[in-house]
Amino acid sequence: MMEGNGERDKGGRETTMEHAPLAERMRPRRLEEFVGQEHLLGPGRFLRRMLESGPVFSLILWGPPGSGKTTLARMLARQARAHFVQFSAVLSGVKEIREVVRVAEEVLKAENRQTLLFVDEIHRFNKAQQDAFLPHLERGIIALIGATTENPSFEVIAPLLSRSKVLVLKRLTEPELERIIRQALEDPERGLGRESVQMADEARELLQAQADGDARVALNTLEQARALAFPDEGGTLQITLEVMEEAIQKKALQYDKAGEEHYNLISALHKSLRGSDPDAALYWLARMLAAGEDPLYVVRRLVRFASEDIGLADPRALDQALAAKEAYHFLGSPEGELALVQAVVYLATAPKSNALYRALGAVQEDVTRFQSLPVPLHIRNAPTKLMQGLGYGKGYKYSHDYQDALAAQEYLPEQLQGRTYYHPTDRGYEKTVRERLAWWRKRLNPGKG
């Protein structure tokens, strides 16, 4: 689906769409109206300089929903006085790309204006569809801005990445969402400022928490709450906590995603898992989800737990946690939440070990203490004659040439030889690892057995 410059009037001015959703009406038109992404838009930053005076380069904007990707693309097109075309990767294909390029060539010839093509959800294009952009980028017919919520390293082809600069957008903070909400309440032209609307602090705090960093969700929900609000005796529409709960369709539990209760609950979940109590872990998981916690935040903590508190005692624990992430990505709420339940029960009932966590801490201490110790010559790579002449790789023993693929040689720098960082427990699969390491060490150092 393609969208041209329909949002402008004949004089090139952006029009206010009376019946458009509040989130669309409040879309920033100028840099000073934009909230968030200071790491890209602060003084002297790359994107700010491009918006203020520089040429528009092809970009990949990677960030969560509602963080400003579409808005930034439109602002860049306005700054460059470019022909702006919005293009949906969900609804379009190579045929539509060819049509965009045909029109872009006509605009370039007739008006000497480049076309800025904004591709929403570019990660949904397959390799052939992404390839179709390349020759037109090379010729300068179009500049491409792709928006994605997925890691472009995995979803965007390398030739397209090499021709674009990847900018990472961050999830909006609750103070940033508060500014956006207040702007919408006060703006008399595009927001609710012409009406008499008052929002209770607790209603705004709930809205900020439930929006989860997404400005579009915050503004859409605000508009719904305004429609549900009743006027008081003076005619002012009152958005109370109860009205906001009705708009969100969720009760406000005692939970502040940036405050103490947030950390109390995730701590309770983590410690219940570590203590091998699946029932308590399920309770704290349900509490967090009911209060509006981002399920992917919970999954990130489960993935960390799988390595920190289980590790090789059960290597499948990490698989379960990552599978829960993929299942939730695929299903969303509420269906995907059952995958979190599965992961929580598995992690709670798995054998526990913090041997990997302790090993990392110990090795990091030595890295800090000894800094950049040289790699022993015999295990260095020697791709050139010069390096071979300097002794690189000399004396290296290829393990597969020896019995049991074990060759007696040192791999640590001289100052660290004899160090043991990883001490496996006798629980779960780690017991097997412990026995194997003990046998190897005895085999390589029979005198120490």
TIFI-893659 format. One record per atom (N, C-alpha, C, O, CB): x, y, z. Coordinates in steps of 0.05 Angstrom, whole numbers, plus 5000, padded with zeros to 4 digits. Glycine has a CB too. Layout:
// residues N
XYZ ...
//
This chain:
// residues 449
501749765000 500050005000 501850255000 503650275017 498150005025 501350434981 502950664979 501450914987 499050934982 504050694950 502851104999 501551355007 503451574999 505751585007 501051365038 502451764983 504151984974 503852224993 503752195017 503452074946 503652454981 503652704997 500752795002 500253035002 505152924984 498952615007 496152695011 495652855035 493452975038 494452455011 497552855054 497153005079 497753305076 497453455095 498852895101 498453395051 499053675047 496953805030 495653685013 501853705034 496554065034 494654215017 496154314993 498554254990 493354445033 494854464975 496054554950 498454734955 500154754937 494054684933 498554864977 500755044983 503154904996 505055025004 499855265001 502854634999 505054485011 504954475041 506754365054 507654595003 502754595053 502454595082 501054335091 499254245078 500954845092 501854235114 500653995124 497854065135 497554255151 502353855146 495853915128 493153965137 492453815162 493553595166 491153905115 490653915178 489753775202 487253615194 485253735185 489153975225 487353355198 485053185191 483153175214 483653055235 486052895183 480853305210 478953345232 478153085245 477753065269 476553495223 477652875228 476652625238 478752415242 478152185247 474452525219 481252485239 483452295243 483652235273 482952395289 486052405231 484752005279 485251935308 487052135321 488652265307 486351645310 486852165347 488452355362 491452305357 493052485355 487852335391 492252045356 495051985352 496052095326 498352175324 495551685354 494452085305 495252195279 495252495279 497052625268 493452085257 493252615292 493152915293 495553025308 496553245301 490553005305 496352885329 498552985346 501352905336 503252965350 498152885374 501452795313 504152715302 505852965299 504953155287 503852565275 508252965311 509953215310 510553295281 511053135263 512653155324 510453565277 511053675250 513753795249 514953815228 508953885243 514753885272 517354015274 519053875295 518053745313 517054315280 521653925293 523553795311 522953865341 523153695358 526353875304 522154115346 521654195373 519154065385 518854065410 521354495375 517453945369 515153805379 515753515385 514153385399 512853825359 517953415375 518553135378 519553075406 521153225417 520653045358 518552855418 519252775445 520752515444 519852315432 516752755464 523052505458 524552255460 526852245440 527352425424 522752025455 528352015441 530551955422 532752175423 533852245403 529551925394 533352265448 535352475451 538152385441 539752545433 535552555480 538652115442 541252015434 541552055403 543852035393 541551725441 539352095389 539452145360 538952435353 539852535332 537551965346 537452575370 536452845363 537553065381 536853295377 533452845365 539352995399 540553195416 542453375400 543053305377 542053065439 543253605411 545053785396 547453645385 548953505400 545954015414 547953675359 550253565346 549953275338 551753165326 552553585364 547753145346 547452865339 546752825310 545853015296 545252735356 547252585300 547052525271 544352595259 544252745239 547652235266 542252495271 539552535259 538752835262 537352935244 537552355273 539452965283 538753245286 540153415264 538853585252 539553355314 542653355259 544053505238 542853445211 542753625194 547053425238 542053205206 540753145181 538053295178 537453385156 540252845178 536553315200 534053445200 534353755196 532753885183 532453395225 536553855207 536854145207 538054245180 537254455170 538754235229 539954095169 541154205145 542354005126 542754075103 543354385154 542753765135 544253575118 542453435097 540053445098 545553375135 543853305078 542353135058 541152895072 542052815094 544153055035 539152775060 537852535071 539252285060 539352245036 534852535064 540352125078 541551875070 539551655075 537651685089 544151825086 540051425062 538351195066 538751095095 541051075104 538850965046 536651035109 536750965137 535050715142 533150655128 535751195155 535850565162 534150355174 533550445203 535450455219 535450065172 531050495209 530250575236 529250325251 527150215244 528150805235 530850245271 530150005286 529250085314 530850195329 532549805287 526750025320 525850095347 523049985352 521749875334 525750395350 522149995377 519549885384 517250045372 517650275363 519249875414 514849935373 512450085362 512050345378 512550365402 509949915364 511150545363 510450805375 512750965385 512451135402 508650755398 515150915375 517551065384 518251295365 520051455371 519950875386 516851325342 517251555325 518451505298 519351695285 518951745339 518551255289 519851195264 518551325240 519851455224 519950885259 515851305238 514451425215 514551725217 514951855196 511451335216 514351845240 514452135244 517152245235 517252445221 513952215273 519352105242 521952195235 522352185204 523552365192 524152025248 521251975191 521451955162 520052195149 521052305130 520251685153 517752265159 516252485147 517652755151 517752925134 513352495158 518852785175 520253035180 522753055163 523453275153 521053045210 524052835158 526452835140 525652905111 527053055098 527752565140 523352795102 522452865075 521753155073 522253285053 519952695068 520553265094 519753555094 522353725093 522453925078 518053625118 524353645109 526853805109 528153805082 529254005073 528653695131 528153565069 529553545044 527853635020 528753624997 530453255039 525353715026 523453785005 523253564984 523053604960 524354044991 523253314995 523153074978 520252994973 518453054988 524752844990 519952854951 517352724946 517152484965 518652294962 517052634916 515152484983 514952285004 512952074996 510652134989 514152405031 513751814997 511951594991 512151395014 514351305021 512651454964 509851335026 509751135047 508850875035 506950865020 507951225070 510250655043 509950405029 509850185051 511550175068 512350355010 507850015050 507449805070 508549545060 507649445039 504549785078 510449425075 511549165067 509448945070 509848725059 514049105083 507348995086 505348795090 503548765065 502748545058 503548855114 503048995051 501048995030 502249025002 500849004982 499149215034 504949055000 506149124974 508348924967 509248774984 507249404974 509048924941 511148754932 512848884910 512849124908 509948494921 514148714894 515948814873 514548984853 515549184843 517448584860 512048904846 510549054826 510149344835 510449534819 507748924821 509449384861 509049654871 511649804873 511750044870 507749634899 513849664878 516449794879 517149914851 518050134849 518749594887 516549754830 517049854803 515450104797 516450294784 516449634782 512950114807 511250344802 512350584817 512250814807 508350284810 513250544842 514350764857 516750884843 517051124841 515150664886 518550704832 520950794818 520150944793 521451144786 522750554812 518150854779 517250984754 516451274760 517151464747 514950834741 514751304781 513851574789 516251734799 516351974794 511651554811 518051614814 520351754825 522051864802 523052094804 522051574842 522451714781 523951814758 522652054745 523952234737 524251584737 519952044743 518452274732 518752524749 519152744739 515552194728 518552484775 518852714794 521652824792 521953074792 518152624823 523652654791 526352754789 526852904763 528253114764 528352514791 525652814741 526052944716 524453204714 525553404705 525152764693 522053204724 520253434721 520753654742 520653894737 517353354722 521353564767 521553754789 524353764802 524853924820 519553684810 526153594793 528853574804 528753514835 530253624850 530453824799 526853344842 526453264870 526852964873 525852814857 523653344881 528452894893 528852604899 526352504913 524952654927 531352564916 525852244911 523652114925 524751984950 526651824948 522151914907 523452044972 524151904997 522051695001 519751755006 524352105021 522851445000 521051215002 521251105031 523351005039 521650994981 519051125045 518851015072 517550745072 515250725064 517351215091 518950535080 517950265079 517550175108 519350115123 519950065065 514950155115 514250065142 514449765144 513649625125 511350165150 515449665166 515849375170 517449245148 516649045136 513049235172 519749365142 521349265120 522348985124 522948845105 523849455116 522348895149 523248615155 521348405143 521948175141 523448575185 518848495135 516948305124 517548255094 516348075083 514148415127 519248415081 519948365054 521948125053 523648105070 521248615041 521547955032 523447735029 525947845014 526148075007 522147505013 527847665010 530447744999 530147864971 531348074964 532347514997 528447744954 528047844927 526848124927 527548294911 526247644911 524948164945 523648424946 525548634956 525548864946 521148414965 527248574976 529248764985 531348814963 532349044960 530648665011 532048614948 533948644926 533048844905 534648984893 534448374912 530348864902 529249044882 529849334887 529749494868 526249004880 530449404911 531149684917 533949764908 534449994902 530849734947 535749574908 538649634906 539449804882 540750004885 540149374905 538649724857 539549884834 538550174835 539950354825 538649754808 536250224846 535050494847 536350664869 536550904866 532050474851 537350534890 538850674910 541550754898 542550974903 539250504935 542750574883 545350634871 545150874851 546951034850 546350384856 542950884837 542651104817 541751364830 541751574817 540651024796 540951354855 540051594869 537251674862 536451904868 541951824862 535751494850 532951554843 531251584869 529551754870 531751334825 531851414888 530451424913 532451424937 534651324934 528451184916 531551524959 532851484985 530951315001 528551365001 533651755000 531951115014 530250925028 530450965058 532650985069 530950635020 528150975071 528050955100 526350715107 523950715103 526951225113 527550515118 526150275127 525650285157 527450355172 527650025119 523250205165 522650185193 522149895201 520849745186 520050355200 523349815223 523049535232 523049525262 524449675276 525249365220 521549335273 521549275301 523449035307 523848965330 518749225312 524448915285 526148675288 529048755283 529648945269 525248455269 530848595294 533748645290 534448635260 534248425248 535448435306 535348855249 535848865220 538248685212 538448605189 536449145211 539948615231 542148435225 541148165215 542548035199 543848395249 538748085224 537647825216 535447855195 534947665181 536547685240 534248085193 531848115176 532248275151 530648275133 529648245192 534548425149 535048595125 537548485112 539548425125 535348895133 537448465085 539748345070 542148525073 542048765075 538948305041 544548395072 547048535076 547548765056 548448975064 549348345074 546948725029 547348945011 545749195017 546649415012 546748854982 543349155028 541649385035 542749515060 542649765063 538649295039 543649355079 544849465104 547349625097 547749835109 545449245124 548949525078 551449665072 550949935058 552650105058 553149495054 548549975047 547850225034 546150405052 545350625043 546350165008 545750325076 544050475095 545550505122 547350355128 541350345099 544650705137 545650735164 543450645183 541150735181 546451035170 544150465201 542150365220 542150545245 544150585258 542850065228 539750645251 539350805275 537450655294 535350565286 538251085268 538250635319 536750485339 535050675356 536150855369 538550315357 532450655355 530650815371 529950665397 529750425397 528050885355 529650815418 529150705444 526150725451 524750895442 530850835466 525350535468 522650555479 522350815495 524050885510 521950305497 520050945491 519651195506 519451145536 518250955544 517151345495 520551325551 520351305580 517651415590 516251545574 522751455594 517051355615 514451465625 514451765627 512351885621 513851335652 516651895635 516652195634 516252305605 514952505602 519252305645 517352165585 516852255558 513952205549 512852375536 518752095539 512851985558 509951945552 508252155566 506252245555 509151665561 509052225590 507552435605 507552695589 505452835587 508752485633 509852775577 509953015561 508052995537 506653185530 512853065551 508052765524 506352725500 503352745508 501852865494 506952455487 502652625530 499852625539 499052915546 496852995539 499552445564 500753055560 500153335567 499953505542 498153675541 502353455586 501653465522 501353615497 498653565484 497353755475 503653535478 497753315485 495153245472 492853375488 490853465476 494852945471 493053385514 490953505530 490853815527 488653935529 491353435560 493153935521 493254225521 493154355493 492354585490 495754315534 493754195472 493854305445 491054375435 489454195433 495254105426 490454635430 487754705422 487254655392 484954645383 487254995428 489354625376 489054595347 488654305340 486754235325 491454705333 490354135350 490153855342 489453665364 488653435359 492853765330 489653755389 489153585412 486453625424 484453685410 491253615432 486353605450 483853635465 483653905479 481953945496 483553405485 485454085472 485554345486 483054515483 482554695500 487954495477 481554485461 479154645457 476954555475 474954695480 478254625428 477154305485 475154195504 476054245532 478454295537 474653895498 474254215550 474954225579 475253945589 473353815597 472754385595 477753855590 478453575598 480453585621 482453725619 479453405574 479953445642 481753425664 482353135670 480452965672 480653575689 484853065674 485652795679 486852775707 488652925714 487652685658 485952575723 487052535749 489852415747 490452275728 485152335766 491552485766 494352395765 494552095764 496151985749 495852495789 492851955780 492951665780 492051545754 493051325746 491251555803 490251675740 489451585713 491651615693 492151445677 486951745704 493051845695 495351885677 497551685682 498851585663 496352175679 498151635707 500251445714 499551165704 501351015694 500651435745 497051085706 496250825696 496550815665 497450625654 493250765704 495751035652 495951045623 498851025615 499550885596 494751315612 500651165628 503451155621 504550875625 506150785608 505051355639 503750745646 504750475651 503750275630 505250105620 503950375679 501150295624 499950105605 500850155576 500949965560 496950125606 501550395570 502450455542 505150325536 505750275513 502750765538 506750265557 509150115554 511050235533 512150095516 508549825546 511450495534 513350635517 512350685489 513850775472 515750465515 509750645484 508650675457 506850925456 504750925468 506950425448 507751135443 506251385442 503551345429 501651475437 507851595427 503451185408 500951145394 498851015412 496451095412 501350965369 499650815427 497850685446 496950885467 494550895474 499250445460 498751055477 498051255498 495851445487 493951495501 500451405507 496251545463 494451745452 491751615444 489651735448 495651885428 491851375433 489351245426 487651185451 485251215451 489850985410 489051095472 487651035497 486551285510 484351285521 489450885516 488051505508 487151765519 484551845504 482751945517 489351985516 484551815478 482151885463 479751715471 477551815473 482751855433 480251465476 478051285485 477051365512 474651365518 478950995485 478951435530 478151525557 476551785556 474651815571 480651555575 477351965539 475852215536 472952165527 471152295536 477252405516 472551965509 469851895500 468151775523 465751785522 470051705477 469451645542 468051515564 467651705588 466051635606 469551275573 468951935588 468952105612 466252255613 464952325593 471252315611 465352305638 462952455643 463652735653 465552765667 461152305664 462052935645 462553205654 461653245683 459753125692 461153415637 463153405698 462353475725 460353705724 459353775702 464853555743 459653825747 457654035748 458454275731 456654415721 457054115776 461054325728 461954545713 462254485683 463054665668 464554645724 461654245675 461854165647 464654065639 465054005616 461254405630 466454025658 469153925652 469053625651 468153495670 471154025673 470153505630 470353215628 472453115646 474753205645 470953135598 471752935664 473552835684 474552555677 472952365677 472252835712 477152525670 478252265665 479352165692 481652235699 480452265642 477752015706 478551905732 480051635728 480251535706 476151865750 481051525750 482351265749 480351055739 481050875723 483451185777 477851075748 475850875740 475250895710 474850695697 473250925756 475151145699 474751175670 477151055655 476750925634 474451475664 479551105664 481850995650 481950695651 482650565632 484451115662 481150585674 481050295676 479050175656 479549965644 480250205705 476850315653 474850225633 475850245605 475450075588 472250395636 477350465599 478550495572 480550285566 480750175544 479750775569 482150215586 484250015583 483249735586 484449545576 486550065603 480949715599 479749455605 481549285623 481849045620 479249295579 482749425643 484349285662 484449445688 484849695687 487249245650 484249315710 484349445736 487249515742 489149385734 483149265758 487549735757 490249815765 491049675791 490049745812 490350125769 492849475788 493849355812 496149525824 497049715811 494849065806 496949455848 499149615860 501749535846 502949335852 499349555891 502549695826 504849625810 505749875796 504250015782 504149405790 508349935798 509550155784 511950045770 513949965782 510350385804 511850045743 513949905728 516650045730 518649935721 513049895699 516750285741 519250415745 519950445774 521950565781 519250695731 518250335792 518550385820 519150135836 519849925825 516150515831 518850155863 519649945881 518049685876 519249465877 519350025909 515449705872 513849465869 514649295845 514549055846 510849535867 515549435824 516549295800 518849115808 518948875801 517449495778 520749225822 523149075830 522548865851 523748655852 525349265840 520548925869 519748725889 518648475875 519348255883 517648845908 516948515855 515648285843 517648125826 517547875826 513348375826 519348255811 521248095795 523247955813 524147735806 522748285774 523848085835 525647945855 524247705867 525547495870 526448145877 521647725872 520147505883 520047275863 520347035870 517347585891 519647335837 519647135817 522346995815 522446755814 518747255789 524447155814 527147045810 527846865834 528946645830 529247275808 527246955858 528046795882 526346545885 527246345895 527746965907 523746555875 522146315875 523146105856 523145865861 519246385869 524046205833 525246015813 527845895824 528245655823 525846165787 529546065836 532045965848 531445765870 532945575874 533746195858 529345815885 528645635907 527045395899 526145235916 527045785927 526745355872 525345115861 522545085871 521644865877 526944865868 521045315872 518245315881 516545395857 516145635853 517745505905 515545205841 513945285817 511345425823 510545595808 513345035801 510145365846 507545485853 507945785859 506345955849 506245345876 509945845875 510446125881 511246275856 510446505852 512646155903 512946145839 513846275815 511446345797 511346555785 515846105800 509646155794 507246205778 505546435789 504446595774 505545955776 505346455815 503746665828 504946935821 503547115812 503646635858 507646965824 508947225819 508847295789 508547525782 511747225829 509047085772 508747135743 506047245737 505747445723 509246875728 503947115748 501147205743 500747485754 499347645741 499147015756 501847555777 501647825788 502748035769 501548235764 503047835815 505147975758 506448165740 504848205714 504448425705 509248075734 503947985703 502348005678 499748145682 498948315666 501847725666 498448095705 495848215710 496148515714 494348675709 494548095735 498548605724 499048885729 499949035705 500449275705 501048915751 500348885682 501049025658 503949015651 504849165633 500149295659 505548855664 508348835657 508648725629 507048565620 509848645677 510648825615 511248735588 512248445590 514248385602 513448915575 510748245578 511647965579 514447925569 515847745579 509647795563 515348085550 518048045539 520148135560 522348035559 518348205513 519448315578 521248385600 521548135618 523848075626 520248625616 519348005624 519447765640 521147555627 522747415640 516647655646 520747515600 522247315586 525247375587 526947195590 521347295557 525947625584 528847695586 530047615612 532247515614 529247995582 528447645634 529447555660 529647255662 531447145675 527647665682 527747115649 527846815649 530246715633 531546525642 525246705636 530846845611 533246765595 535746805612 537546635613 533446935569 535947035626 538247085643 538446875666 540546765671 538147365656 536146815678 536046615700 537046345690 538446205705 533146595711 536246265666 536946005655 539945965655 540945735659 535845965627 541446175650 544446145650 545646205677 547546075685 545646335630 544446395692 545546475717 545146275739 546946225755 544446745726 542846145741 542145975763 541745685756 541345515774 539646075776 541845615730 541645335722 544045255705 545445055711 539045295706 544645405684 546945355668 547045075657 545044975646 549445405684 549344945659 549644675648 548644455666 548844225659 552544635642 547444535689 546044325704 543744215688 542943985691 545044445732 542544385671 540544305652 540744485627 539444695627 537644305664 542244415607 542644595584 540044655569 539844855555 544544465564 537944485573 535444535560 533844765572 531944865560 533644285561 534644855595 533245085608 533445335591 531445475587 534445135636 535745385579 536045625562 534345585537 533145785527 539045665554 534145345526 532445295503 529545355509 528145475493 532744995494 528645275533 525945325541 525345625544 523245715535 525345185568 527245765555 526746055559 526746195532 525046375527 529046175576 528546125514 528546245487 526146165471 525046325455 531146175472 525245915474 522845825460 520445985470 518646045454 522445525465 520346055496 518146215506 518146495493 516046595486 518346245537 520546605489 520746865475 519546845446 517947015438 523646965474 520446635432 519446605404 516446555403 515046675386 520946375390 515446395422 512546335422 510946585428 508846625416 511946115443 511946755447 510446995453 510547195430 508547325424 511647125479 512847215417 513147385393 511047295372 509847465359 515947375381 510747035369 508946925349 506046955356 504347015338 509646635344 505346915381 502546905389 501547165402 499247235399 502146675408 503347305416 502447545430 500747465455 500647235462 500847725412 499447665466 497647615490 494747575480 493947695460 497847855510 493247415494 494047265518 495146985512 496246855529 491647235536 494846885486 495646615480 498546555487 499146345497 495146555451 500246745480 503146705484 503946685513 506146595519 504646915471 502246785532 503046785560 503246495571 504746455591 500946935576 501946305558 502146025567 505045925563 505945755579 500145855553 506346025543 509145945539 510946045562 512845905569 510246055512 510246275573 511746375596 511246195620 513046135636 510946665603 508746105623 508145915645 509745665642 510845565662 505045855645 509945555618 511545315613 514445355621 515645195635 511345225584 515545585612 518345635618 518845665648 520745565659 519245885604 516945815662 517245855691 517245595706 518945545724 515046035701 515345415699 515245155713 517744995707 518844865725 512644995705 518644995682 521044845676 523444945691 524944785703 521644855645 523845205692 526145325705 526045275735 528045215748 526345625700 523645285747 523345245776 524044955783 525044905805 520545315785 523444765766 523744485772 526344365761 526944125764 521444325761 528044535748 530544435738 532744435760 532544585779 531544615714 534744255757 536944265777 538444535775 538544655753 538944035772 539444625797 540644895798 543644895800 544844715812 539445055821 544945085787 547745135789 548445415781 547345525761 549344935771 550145545797 551045815790 553945805782 555346015784 550646015813 554945575773 557745535767 558645715743 560845825744 558345245760 556845755723 557545925701 557746215710 559546365702 555445905678 555846295727 555846575738 558446625753 559646845750 553446615756 559246435770 561646475786 564146465768 566046615773 561946255808 564146295748 566346285729 566746555715 569046645712 565946055709 564546665706 564746925692 565847135711 567647295703 561947015682 564947145735 565947345754 568947315759 570347505761 564447325780 569847065762 572647005768 574447085744 576547205748 573046715774 573547025720 575147085697 575247385691 577247495682 574146935672 572947525697 572947815693 574847955713 576048155706 570047915697 575047845737 577047955756 579847945745 581348135747 576847805783 580547715733 583247685721 583647865697 585847975693 583847395714 581547895681 581748065657 582248355666 583948495654 579148055640 580848445687 581248715697 584048745710 585348945707 579148775718 584848535724 587448555738 589848545719 591748705723 587648325758 589748365700 592148325683 591948465656 593848475640 592548025678 589548585650 589148725625 589748545601 588848315600 590848975624 591048655580 591348515555 593848345554 595948425543 591448715532 593748105566 595947915565 596247815536 594247765523 595547685585 598747775527 599047675499 598147385496 598447225514 601947705491 597147325472 596347055465 598946895462 600746975447 594647045440 599146655475 601546485471 602146435441 600246395426 601246225485 604646445434 605346425405 604246175392 603346175369 608346435402 604345945407 603745695394 600745665387 600045495370 604445465411 598945835398 596145815391 595246065375 592846115372 594345795416 597246225365 596546445347 596146345319 597346145311 598646665348 594546475304 594146415275 596646515260 597646735266 591546535264 597446365239 599846445224 599246435194 600146255180 602246265230 597646625184 596846625155 599046715136 598746665112 594346785151 601146855146 603246955128 605946845136 606346745158 603247265129 607846855117 610546755122 611946925143 613446815160 612246755096 611347185144 612547355164 611747265192 613347245210 611747645159 609147205195 608147125221 609246845229 609846795252 605047115221 609546675209 610746415214 613646445223 614546315241 610646235189 615046635210 617846685217 618146795245 620146765258 619046875198 616046935255 616047045282 615246845303 615246905327 614247285284 614746595294 614046385313 611046345318 610346175335 615346445339 609446485303 606546445307 605846155299 606546065278 604946645289 604346025317 603445755311 605545545315 604845305313 602445735284 607945615322 610145415324 609645235349 609345335371 612845555326 609744975345 609444785367 606544725374 606044575393 610744895390 604644835358 601844775365 601244485359 602044375339 599944955348 599744355378 598944075376 596044065368 594244165382 599443925402 595543945345 592843915334 591443695349 592243465347 592843865303 589443755365 588243565384 587343305371 587643095383 585843695398 586243325347 585143085334 587342885326 586742655318 583543155310 589842965327 592042785320 592842615345 594642445342 594442935310 591642655367 592442525392 590142345402 587842385395 593142725413 590842155419 588941965430 586842115446 587442295462 590341755448 584342045442 582042175455 581842475449 580442625463 582242135485 583142565427 583142845419 584143025442 583143245446 580342935410 586042925457 587243075480 590143115476 591642915474 586642935507 591043365474 593943425471 594843585495 593543785502 594443575444 596943505507 597943645531 599343905522 601643895513 599943465546 598044125525 599244385519 597644595534 595344555543 599244445489 598844835538 597645055552 596145235533 597045285510 599745205568 593845335542 592345525525 592045795538 591445995524 589545405521 592545815564 592446075578 595046225576 597146095572 591646035607 595046485579 597546635580 599246535604 598146425623 596946945583 601846575602 603646465622 602946545651 603046385669 606446555616 602046795654 601446895681 599046755693 598646765718 601047195681 597346635676 594846525686 594846215685 592846095692 592546625670 597046095677 597045805675 596445675702 597645755722 599745705664 594745475701 593945335726 591345445738 590245325756 596045365746 590345665727 587845775737 585545585729 585445475708 587346065725 583545555747 581045415742 578845605748 578445675772 580845145758 577245675728 575045865732 572345725736 570645805751 574846065709 572045505721 569445365720 569545125739 571244945734 568745285691 567945125759 567744905778 564944785777 563144875792 568445005807 564444585760 561744475758 560844335783 562444235798 561544285734 558244345788 557044215811 556643915805 557343825783 554444345819 555543775823 554843495818 551843455814 550743245820 555743315842 550543675804 547643665800 547043665770 548243805754 546343905813 545043495762 544143495735 546343415715 548143265722 542943755727 546143535691 548143475670 550943565678 552943465668 547343605644 551043765696 553643865704 555343655718 557743665719 553344105722 553943455730 555443235742 557043085721 559343005725 553543035756 555843045697 557242915675 559643085666 561742975661 555342875651 559243345664 561343525656 563643515677 565943515669 560343815654 562943505702 564943495723 566643245721 569143255723 563643515751 565343015717 566742765715 568442765690 570742655691 564742525714 567542875668 569042885643 571543055646 573742965638 567342995620 571243285658 573543455663 575643325681 578043345677 572743725675 574643195702 576543055720 578042835706 580442805710 574942935744 576742685688 578042475673 580142595654 582342485651 576042305658 579342815640 581242945622 583743035636 585942995627 579843185608 583343165659 585643275674 587443045683 589943075683 584643435697 586242825692 587842595700 589342475677 591642395679 586042385713 588042475654 589242355629 591542535620 593642425611 587142335607 591342795622 593442975613 595643005634 597943065626 592243245606 594942975659 596943005680 596842765699 595942785722 596443275696 597742535690 597542295705 598942315733 598142175752 598642065690 600942475734 602442495759 600842635781 601442605805 604942645755 598742795773 597142935792 594642785800 593142885817 596443205781 594142555788 591742405794 591942285822 590042145830 591342185774 
//
